[in-house]
Amino acid sequence: MPGRARGAAFAWTDARHAFLFLTKVYAETKSSLKSHPKKTQFLNTSNLFDRDSTHLRHHKATRLVPSNAPSTPRCIPRLVAAIPLTAAADMAAMLEFRTQGFNPYAVKYSPYYDSRIAVASAANFGIVGNGRLYSLGLTAQGVQVEKAFDTNDSLYDLAWSEINENQLIVACGDGSLKLFDLGVNDFPVMNFHEHKRETFSVCWNPVTKDTFASSSWDGTVKIWSPTRNFSIKTLPIGNCTYSTSFCPSNPALISAVSSDSHLRLFDLRTPSSAKYHLVSTIAVHAPPPVPGGVGGGAAPSELLTHDWNKYNDTVVATAGVDRIIRTFDIRNPNGGPLTIMQGHEYAVRKLSWSPHASDILISASYDMTVRLWNDGSTQGPAAGPGGARVGQQMGIMNRHTEFVTGVDWCLFGVGGWVASVGWDERVLLWDANMLMGHR
């Protein structure tokens, strides 16, 4: 069978977590999951999936299809059917591409061309089988495949090279990273393999442009150079690390979020003997610093995604299993969240700040929606001492019919085009200005 059959040592991806909850087998699997503590991102929050069990068992049956089967039947009601699109959201200008037989996990616009995007995907929802990297071009005839590369294992994330417009790096389920060149057929031009578990996140340094970072379920963040196949530095996290990112203005600052509900900040300018460059740790779900304050005190749960504000490089947004988006000022790690944004029904899988506005961000979730938010930072200070602002949900895009796993902004144009991907084997390109009311 193509790919890596995981058998008894089954790799519990977030896809598998969803299936477990959707079939209500938490009680039966709890004991066996003790041997996989790094991958139980849904098992800490049993209240997330409380739908009717009969409906959920049927929903599972419609998901488990072979990679060569026709598209998933829509014989069940959509969980978000009752959520209306807002702010002139007929989405008439939406473009679509189908990744037949592969379920996308990540999408990124090219930093060089507004007409090129890349998609990282996996067969069989990333549980077992191959991966496929797509380079897509936006043409007068619609969205067309420019290049496609197959890999032996699932692809969970990708990043465009900042020094070569034709190269991009992907994060693989076998723990490796592969650098592909659009001018080279079939095979990667470089392979990087030190992670011991699945590599789940990769990010290119946007400032110096000569390094990239990866995070893995093995509890480490590694920094690499595209010119050599061994890592430059390893930053220990100690817990399953879902996301890592470089600061957009300081190449020495690296952040990471993990299953222990913490946002960590590393400064490579400090000596490695000083906690391996760790300079700050933010307990995202800690109680508010002032009794009765707003925005903290939630039960700890796994953080799945985070992103730096492109205009205010001291602000980072985080989100995960508890469905709440929070922003923090890294200069005040014990000060609690600046803003909280609530509205998603299930875990938030991906966040992205707008490259065109300092107060706008977008989120993708397992509730099958993409939501646009205003964090309120341009509208004055927070609610009060120890309190947090309540951000505004500006609109919902609910055209996906399965979990939405990736979202990204186009850097060019009028500042509103967004790409989103989900397990429905679809890439959707649409204008978020319709949700923002052309602000």
N, C-alpha and C positions, 0 to 999 in steps of 0.2 A: 504494500500500500504506500502511495506517495506520502512523503512527510514523515513525522516522528510520531509513532503510535505510543501513547503514554501509559496505557495499561494500568497496572496496579499503582504505579507511581504517577497517577493522573495529575496533570498540571491544571490547577483550579483557576481558570481564567475568570474575568468578570462575567463572561458569558455563562460560565457554569454556575456562578453564584446566582445569577438571575434565574436560571432554570431551577435551581434548588428551591428558591423561594416561591417561584411560580407554581411549583408542584407540591408545596407545603410538606417538605420532607426534612425540615430543620431538626426535629427531634431524633429522627432515625440516623442522621448524618453527623450530629454534633460530636459524638465521641470519635468518629474517624477523622474529623477535621482537626483534631488536636495535633495531629502529626503534620498539618499544613497551616501553622499559625500565621504565615505571611500572606495567605491568600484568602482570608475570610472577610473581605471587605463588606459583604452584605450581612454576615451573621451576627454582627454587633447591634443590629437595628431591626429586630423582627417586626416592628410596627410599620416598616416601609411598604411591605406587600401584604395588605390585609383585604384583598379583593375576594370575592366569592370563590371557594376552592374549586368548584366544578368548572367555572369559567376559566380559571387559571390552568387547570389540567388540560383543558381543550386548547388553550393558548400555547402551551408547551408542545402539544402534538403538531401544531401548525409550524413550529420553528424547526423541529428536528428533521431536516430534509437533507438528502445528499447534495454535494456541491454541483452535481450535474442535473439536478432536478429542475423543473420549471419554477418560476418565482413563487414565493410563499403564498398560499391561498389566503384570501382576505375573507374567510368565512366566519369571522368573529367580529364583534363590534370593537371599534377603536376605543382605547381607554380615554383618549382626549377628544372624542367626537363632540363633546359638549362645550369645549373651549373655543370661543370664536376668535377668528383673526381680527386684529384691531387696526385702526388707523389706515384705512384705504388699502387693505391687504388682499386684494383680489389676485395679487402676484402674477399679473398678466405677463410680466417680462421674465418670468422664471425660466431658466434653462435646466435641462436634465440630462444625465448620462447614467446608464446602467452598467454596473460591474458584475455582469452575469456570472453566477457561481462563486462569487467572492463577496464577503461582507466587509465593508470599509471600516477602518479604525481611526484614520487620521487624514486630514486634507491640509495642504499648504499652497498658497499662492506663491508664484515666483517673485522674488524681490527685484527681478530684472525686467519682466514682461507682464503686462496686465492681461495678456491673452494665454497665459500658461499656468496650469495648476498641476499638482501631483497628489496622488492618493495612495495610501498604504492600506492593504486589505489582506484578509485571511479567508481561506476556505472553511466551511463548517463552523462559522462564528468564532474562529480562532481556537477551537477545542482540539482539533487534530487535522493535519493536512498541510497543504502548501500555502505560501503567501504570494501576492502579486503586487508589484509596484506599477502604477500607471502614471505616465506623463500625458496630460490632456491639453489640447489646443482649442481655443475658442475661435471658430472660423465663421464665415458667412453661411456655411452649411450646417452650423451647429457645433456641438462639442465633439471633437474627433480625437482618437488615440494617436498620439505622436510616437510613443514608445511604450512597451510593456516588458517587465522583467519578472520572471518567476523565481521563487526561492523555495528551499526545502522546508521551511517552517513559516509560521504565521508572522505577519508584519504588524507591529503595534503603533509605530510612530515614524515620522520622517522629518528631515530638515534640509532645506536648500543650502548649498555651499554659498558662502559669502565671498569667495574668491574666484569661483568658476561658474558661469551661468548655466553650464550644462551638467553640473554634478549635484548629487544629493545623497544624503546618508539615511539609512533606514535602521530601525531597531527591530530585532528578530526574536522569535520565541525560543530559539536555541541558545540565547545569551550573547549572540554576536551582533556586530554592526557591520553593514556592508555599504561601501561607497560605489555608486553607479555613475557612469558617464553616458549621457544620451548619444554620444558619438560612437559608443562601443556596444556591440551586440551581445546579448545573452548573459554575460557574466560581469560581476563587479570588478572594478579595477583595484580595490583594496578590501581586505577583510580584517576586522578587529574582533578578537574573541578572548576576553578575560573574565567576563561576568559568568558566575556559576549558575545563575537562574535566568528567567526571562528578562530581556531588556525591554523596558516599557516606555522610555522617554529619551529623546535626543534633542539637543539644542545647539545651534552654531553660535559662536561668539560674534555679536554684531559690531563690536568695536575694533578689536585687533584683527578679527576675521581669520586668524591662523589656528584656532583651536575649536573643538566642540566638546560637549559634555553629554554623558549618558547616565541614566539611573536604572536600577534593576531591582527585581524582587529579592536579590541576594543581600540587600541592605547596604549597597554602596553607590556612590557617585564617582564616576571616573572621567578624567579629562584627557583628551587625545589630541594629537596632531595628525592631519590628513597625510603627512609625509612618512609616518612610520606606524607599524602595526602593533606597537605596545604602548600602554597608557603612560602619560606624563606624571599623573598623580591620582591617588585614590583617596576619597573622602568617606570615612565610615559614618553610616547613619545608624545602623543597628536594627532597623526595621524595614519592612517592605516599602520601597521608595517608588512612588508612582509618577513623580514629576520632578524635573530639575530645569533650571533656567538661569541664564546669565542676566545680570543687570544691564539694561539697555544703554547705559552711559558709562559704566565703570567695569572694565573687563576683569577686574580682580574679584568682583563680588558674584557669588554663585548661591542660589537658593534651592531648596528642596522641600517637598512635603511628603509625608509618609503615613504608614498605617497607625502610628502612635499618636496621631492628632496634633503633630507639631510642625511648624514652619521653621526651618533652620537656615541660617545665613552664614556663609563662609567667606572669609577675606584672605585671598592668597598672598597678600602682602605681609601677613603676620607669620611668625615662625611656625613651622609644622609641629614643633614640640608643644605649642600652646593649643591643646585640644584639637590637633589636626586642622588648624585654621578656623575652627568654629568660633564665631564672635557673638552670635545671638541665637536664642531659641525662643520662639513665641508659642505658648500653649493656646491654640486657637479656641478651644472650648473652655478655657479657664473662667471662673466667676469674674464679674466686673470688679474693677479695682475699688469702686465705691459701693457699699451696700445699697441694693435697690437700683443700681445702674442698669442700663439697657444694653443688650447685645452680647452677654456672656453667660457662663454658667450652664451650658448645655452638656449633656452626657458626651464623653469623648467618643468620637467615631472617626473612621478612616478618611483622610484627605486624599482626593484623587487628582486634583488639578490646582494650578495656581498660575498667575501671570503678573508681570510688572507693568505698572502704569507707564505709558510711553512718554508722558509729559511731566510727571512727577515721580522721579526715580527713588523716592523714599516710600512709595505706596505700593503694596502688593495685595492682590485679591486672591482668596482661597475658597475652595468649595469641595464637597465630597458627599459622603453617604447621608449626612443629616439634612441635605437638600438646601441648606442656607449658604448664601454667598456673603463673605465678610471681607472687608478691606482693613489693612493694618498699616501703621506708620512704623517702619523698621527702626526709626530713631527712638521709639518709645515701646520696647517690646512688652512691657508690663502694663501698658495703658489701655488694653482692650481694643476692640474693633472700632474703627472710625465710622463704618457704615455696615448695616446688615440689609440684605435683600432676600425676601422670601416670596415663594410662589411656585417653585417646582414641586411636583408631587413625588418624584423619586430622585435618586442620587444624581448629582451634577457631575457629568463626565469630563467636560472641557470648558475652560474659560478663555476669553481673549479680549483684552482692552482694545479699543479703537485706536488706530494710528492717526486719526483725524480729529479727535476731540478728547479732552482730558477727563471728562466725566461720563463717558459712554463705554459700556462693555457688553459682551454678548456671551451667552451660556448655552451649552448643549446638554441634554439630560436623557436619562433612561425613561422619562415620561413621554418620550417621542416628540418633544417640542424643542425649539430654539427660542430663547427669550432675550429681549433687548432691555437694558437697564440704564438708568441714570443714577449715579451714586450720590448726587446732591452736593458734591464738593464745591460747586460754583455758586451754591445758594446760601452760603454762610456757614458758621461753625456747627458743631454737633449739638445734640439735644441739651447737653449740660454736663457737669462734671461726672466723669465715669460713664457717661451715656454715649450711645451711638446714634447716628442718623438712621433713618429708615429710607432706603433707596426706593426709587420709583420704577415700576415695571412699565416700559413704554410700549411693548407690543409682544405678540406671540406669533411665531411661524410654526404651524402644525401640519405641514404637508408630508412629513415622514410618517411611515406606518410601522416602524420598528424603532428600537433604541437609537438615539442620535449620539454618535460617538466622537465626532470631530466638527470643528467650525473654525473658520479663518477669515480675516478681512483682506480685501484687495488694497494694496498700498497706493494705487493710482486712481485717477479719475476724480469724480465729484465726492468721493469719500463715503460710499454707502454699500458697495457691492460685497457680498458675503458668499462664501462657499460652505455648505454643510453636507455631512455624510452620515449614513446610518446603516443599521443591519438590514434594511430593506433593499440593499444592493443598489442604492441610488446616490448620485452626487447631484445636489441642487445648487444652482447659482441664482442669487436673487438680490434685490435692491432693498437694503434695510432702511433707506430713506422713506419708504412707504410706511414704515412703523414709527419713524421719528417725526413724521409730519413735516418733513423738509425744514427742520429747525435751522 
